[in-house]
């Protein structure tokens, strides 16, 4: 996916990044000692195989892009980035995280694609007292002392779009998604918010239909159920290869003319290329789009395109922001940036300038208080893209 950029373009991109990305890095020439001259070990856990491989690679590449544009340093220290494969969920994520935390002795952990993986790794964070700066979905947790996320809580996309769906659809909505932690949270966010504003589900029992994960690749029987329900629209969440299967089959099904609304991951990144025309006109909700018009985003998109074919995704953006958070926190942690010192510093960061727009951590949930956007798959030049067509709610609690 990489391609070579002329030297002048690389210099221009680096200059632009230096002007617009305000991060609190330490000074390499500081004579105070260890904080400026030593290295620091960071663990990155992401799905580099399995259903969500594309998502995991974007998370890895987003973090590595930040390092590449900041001399390989966070907080003035050279970074030793240890990358591990999360695989398809908890069974592979927990052993990989155990090695990072207990054998590699990383001072902070980042990444993690699945909400179920976060739940599985969570006890290890408290045991080792290492903070997680996650960059994808997260379930609700009782104690978030060492858990931070630059992405969202998994129920927030659905909650953010519920009012728009209620206002736009004249009739009932069928809710469907994958049967695992991330799917439960994503659909619950929509159905709970939808119910509060008197929205009606078309599902016969009034509850979301969940499809076996990751086994389901043929969605045709479920489309027949949707047809029989008389639904006026569908709301869903799928990602990765499951999203490609769902969208392609939907476009060929007997319900192809029923409006489809989704959490933005359904058409995000490489899956949109794989879906092609089948994805046209799908509405989705997400916290980021590469066409957002602000200086930070223009610089981020330029840097991404200098290294990759295509535009950055929300997964890459969240991981890039996770690196920015750690950069500032490690710098603020002083001469001895221990896991505890870094964790304390994260809680004191305040507002963070980002390609998505300025955001900050919620003191209650340690996830972003941020704006959500309504997008539609539309033609953009010769390709289809997720185009922002409106602002939705600002979510955070």
SVG drawing of the C-alpha trace seen along z (x, -y; Angstrom):
<svg xmlns="http://www.w3.org/2000/svg" viewBox="-45 -27 68 47">
<polyline fill="none" stroke="black" stroke-width="0.4" points="0.0,0.0 3.0,-2.3 4.2,-4.5 7.1,-6.9 6.6,-10.6 8.9,-13.2 11.3,-14.8 9.7,-18.3 6.2,-16.8 7.6,-15.1 9.3,-18.3 6.0,-20.2 4.0,-17.6 6.5,-17.7 6.4,-21.5 2.7,-21.6 2.5,-19.1 4.9,-21.0 2.8,-24.2 -0.6,-22.8 -0.1,-19.8 0.4,-21.1 1.8,-18.4 3.7,-18.6 6.8,-16.7 9.9,-16.8 13.2,-18.4 15.9,-16.0 18.6,-18.5 17.2,-18.8 20.1,-18.3 17.8,-17.0 18.7,-13.5 16.6,-10.3 13.4,-11.8 15.0,-13.2 17.7,-10.6 16.2,-7.2 13.8,-5.1 10.3,-4.0 8.5,-0.8 4.9,-1.0 2.7,2.0 0.2,2.0 -2.4,4.8 -4.5,5.0 -6.2,7.5 -3.6,8.3 -5.4,11.5 -9.0,12.6 -12.3,10.9 -11.1,7.4 -7.6,7.6 -8.1,4.4 -9.2,2.5 -6.2,3.7 -3.8,2.7 -5.2,-0.8 -4.8,-1.1 -1.2,0.0 -0.5,-2.3 -2.2,-5.3 0.1,-5.0 3.2,-4.4 2.3,-7.5 2.4,-9.7 5.8,-8.3 7.1,-8.7 6.1,-12.4 7.6,-13.0 11.1,-11.5 10.0,-8.2 9.6,-9.9 6.9,-10.3 7.5,-12.9 11.1,-13.3 11.9,-9.6 12.7,-7.2 9.9,-4.7 10.3,-0.9 6.9,0.1 6.0,3.7 3.2,4.9 1.1,8.0 -1.8,9.7 -5.2,9.5 -6.7,12.0 -10.5,12.5 -11.2,11.8 -10.6,12.6 -9.1,16.0 -6.1,14.7 -6.1,11.1 -5.6,12.0 -2.4,14.1 -1.0,11.5 -1.7,8.7 -0.3,10.8 3.0,11.1 3.1,7.3 2.3,6.4 4.2,9.1 7.1,10.1 7.8,7.1 7.0,4.7 5.5,1.9 4.6,-1.3 1.4,-1.8 -0.8,0.3 -2.7,-1.0 -4.9,0.3 -7.4,3.2 -10.2,3.6 -12.9,5.5 -14.9,4.5 -14.8,8.1 -11.0,8.0 -11.0,4.9 -13.2,6.6 -10.8,9.6 -7.6,7.6 -9.1,5.2 -8.2,7.3 -4.5,7.4 -4.4,3.6 -5.3,3.4 -3.0,6.2 0.0,4.6 -1.1,1.0 -0.4,0.1 -2.7,-2.3 -4.6,-1.5 -5.1,-4.3 -7.4,-2.3 -8.3,-3.3 -11.4,-1.5 -14.8,-0.5 -15.1,0.1 -17.8,1.7 -18.9,0.0 -16.5,0.9 -17.0,0.4 -13.6,-1.0 -11.9,-3.1 -9.0,-4.3 -6.4,-3.0 -8.6,-2.8 -8.7,-5.7 -10.1,-5.7 -9.5,-8.1 -12.4,-6.5 -15.8,-6.2 -17.9,-3.9 -19.5,-1.2 -23.0,-2.3 -22.4,-5.9 -22.7,-5.7 -26.3,-4.3 -27.3,-6.8 -26.0,-9.7 -28.0,-8.7 -31.2,-7.5 -33.0,-10.9 -32.1,-11.4 -33.5,-8.0 -36.7,-8.7 -37.2,-12.0 -36.4,-10.5 -38.2,-7.2 -42.0,-7.0 -42.5,-3.6 -40.7,-0.9 -37.0,-0.1 -35.4,3.4 -32.3,3.8 -29.7,6.4 -26.1,7.1 -23.4,9.6 -23.8,11.8 -20.8,10.7 -19.9,7.9 -19.3,5.2 -22.5,6.0 -24.5,6.1 -23.2,2.7 -23.5,1.1 -27.1,2.2 -28.1,1.4 -27.0,-2.2 -29.4,-2.6 -32.3,-0.6 -32.3,-2.2 -32.1,-5.8 -34.7,-5.0 -37.1,-3.6 -36.8,-6.7 -38.0,-8.9 -40.9,-6.5 -39.3,-4.8 -40.7,-1.4 -38.7,1.6 -39.9,3.9 -38.4,7.0 -41.3,9.3 -40.2,9.6 -39.2,5.9 -35.6,7.0 -32.5,6.8 -31.9,9.8 -28.3,11.1 -26.4,13.2 -23.8,15.8 -20.3,14.4 -18.0,14.9 -19.8,17.9 -22.5,15.9 -21.5,15.2 -24.9,15.8 -27.4,13.1 -30.2,14.0 -32.4,15.8 -32.3,12.6 -33.2,10.4 -36.3,12.6 -37.2,11.9 -36.8,8.2 -39.1,8.3 -41.7,10.2 -41.6,7.7 -42.7,4.8 -39.8,2.6 -39.5,-0.9 -35.7,-1.0 -32.9,1.1 -30.3,0.1 -27.2,2.3 -23.6,2.6 -21.0,4.9 -17.4,4.3 -14.5,6.0 -15.3,8.9 -18.8,9.3 -19.6,5.8 -18.6,6.6 -20.8,9.7 -23.8,7.9 -23.7,4.9 -23.1,6.9 -25.9,9.3 -28.3,6.5 -27.9,4.8 -28.9,8.0 -31.8,8.9 -35.5,8.4 -35.1,5.5 -32.5,3.6 -34.8,0.6 -35.3,0.4 -33.1,-2.5 -30.1,-1.2 -28.6,-3.2 -25.6,-2.0 -22.8,-2.7 -20.1,-4.0 -17.9,-1.0 -20.2,0.7 -18.7,-1.3 -15.4,-2.5 -12.0,-2.2 -11.1,0.7 -14.5,2.4 -16.0,-0.4 -13.7,0.4 -14.7,4.0 -18.4,3.2 -18.3,0.9 -21.6,-0.2 -23.5,2.0 -22.7,-0.6 -24.0,-3.6 -26.5,-5.8 -26.0,-4.0 -26.3,-6.5 -23.9,-6.1 -22.8,-7.8 -19.2,-8.3 -16.9,-10.6 -14.6,-11.3 -14.4,-11.8 -11.3,-12.6 -13.2,-15.5 -13.6,-17.5 -12.3,-21.0 -9.7,-21.9 -6.0,-22.5 -5.2,-19.4 -7.2,-17.2 -5.6,-18.6 -2.2,-17.9 -3.2,-14.4 -4.7,-13.4 -1.7,-14.7 0.7,-12.7 -1.4,-9.6 -1.6,-9.8 2.1,-10.3 2.5,-6.8 -0.7,-4.9 -3.0,-4.4 -6.4,-5.9 -7.7,-8.1 -7.4,-7.6 -10.1,-5.9 -11.6,-6.6 -9.5,-3.6 -6.3,-5.3 -7.3,-8.7 -8.1,-7.3 -4.8,-5.5 -2.9,-8.6 -4.7,-10.6 -3.7,-7.9 -0.1,-8.5 -0.7,-12.3 -2.2,-11.7 0.8,-9.5 3.2,-12.1 1.9,-14.8 1.4,-12.6 4.9,-11.1 6.3,-14.6 4.3,-15.7 5.2,-12.6 8.7,-14.0 12.1,-12.3 10.6,-9.0 7.6,-8.3 6.3,-5.2 2.9,-3.7 1.3,-5.5 2.8,-8.8 1.7,-8.6 -1.8,-7.6 -2.0,-10.6 -0.8,-12.9 -3.4,-11.7 -6.1,-12.8 -4.7,-16.3 -4.4,-16.9 -7.6,-19.0 -8.6,-19.8 -6.9,-17.9 -6.6,-19.4 -7.4,-16.6 -8.2,-16.0 -11.8,-15.2 -12.1,-18.5 -11.2,-19.5 -12.2,-16.9 -11.4,-16.0 -11.7,-13.0 -14.9,-12.7 -14.0,-12.6 -16.6,-9.9 -15.9,-7.5 -12.4,-8.4 -13.8,-8.4 -14.0,-11.4 -16.7,-14.1 -17.0,-14.7 -19.2,-15.6 -20.7,-12.9 -21.4,-13.3 -24.0,-11.9 -22.4,-10.5 -23.7,-9.1 -21.9,-7.0 -21.7,-9.3 -19.6,-9.7 -16.4,-11.7 -14.6,-12.1 -14.1,-8.6 -14.6,-6.8 -17.3,-6.4 -16.7,-7.9 -18.3,-8.5 -19.3,-12.2 -20.4,-14.2 -23.9,-15.5 -24.7,-16.9 -23.8,-17.2 -25.5,-14.9 -25.3,-15.0 -22.2,-15.8 -21.9,-12.7 -20.0,-12.2 -20.8,-11.6"/>
</svg>
